[in-house]
Amino acid sequence: MKLVLTLLSSLLLGAGIASAADAGVPATYPLKKCVVSDEDLGTMGKAVKVTHEGTDVYLCCKACTKDFQKEAAKYVAKVKAAEKK
């Protein structure tokens, strides 16, 4: 039983690592979560890049783009604040 749990744990951790690597987010991007949904970037497939007034923002999925467009300045401000930290 312990072996099964260890193997399962390793598989789940490996999947998490692969998801982060395949997120499509540059290492210099200051956030690890979607500014719209607060989901980890890469957990819903490759992140979606949107640009507003020269600032790139990465979202967890295409569905978040609609909400992003409604309040783009608010979400860009979150990215800019994270860059200053």
Residue pairs with C-beta under 8 A, 6 or more apart in sequence:
19 42
19 43
20 40
20 41
20 42
21 42
22 42
22 46
23 41
23 42
23 46
23 47
23 58
24 42
24 46
24 47
24 49
24 58
25 41
25 42
25 47
25 58
29 56
29 58
30 79
30 82
30 83
30 85
31 41
31 58
31 78
31 79
31 82
32 40
32 41
33 39
33 40
33 41
33 60
34 40
34 41
34 47
34 58
34 59
34 60
34 61
34 64
35 57
35 59
35 68
35 75
35 78
35 79
36 59
36 60
36 64
36 67
36 68
36 75
37 59
37 60
37 61
37 64
39 60
39 61
40 60
41 47
41 58
41 60
42 60
43 60
44 60
44 61
45 61
47 58
47 59
47 60
48 58
48 59
48 60
48 61
48 62
48 64
48 65
49 56
49 57
49 58
49 59
50 56
50 57
50 58
50 59
50 65
50 68
50 72
51 57
52 68
52 72
52 73
52 75
52 76
53 72
53 76
55 76
55 79
55 80
56 79
57 68
57 75
57 76
57 79
59 65
59 68
68 75
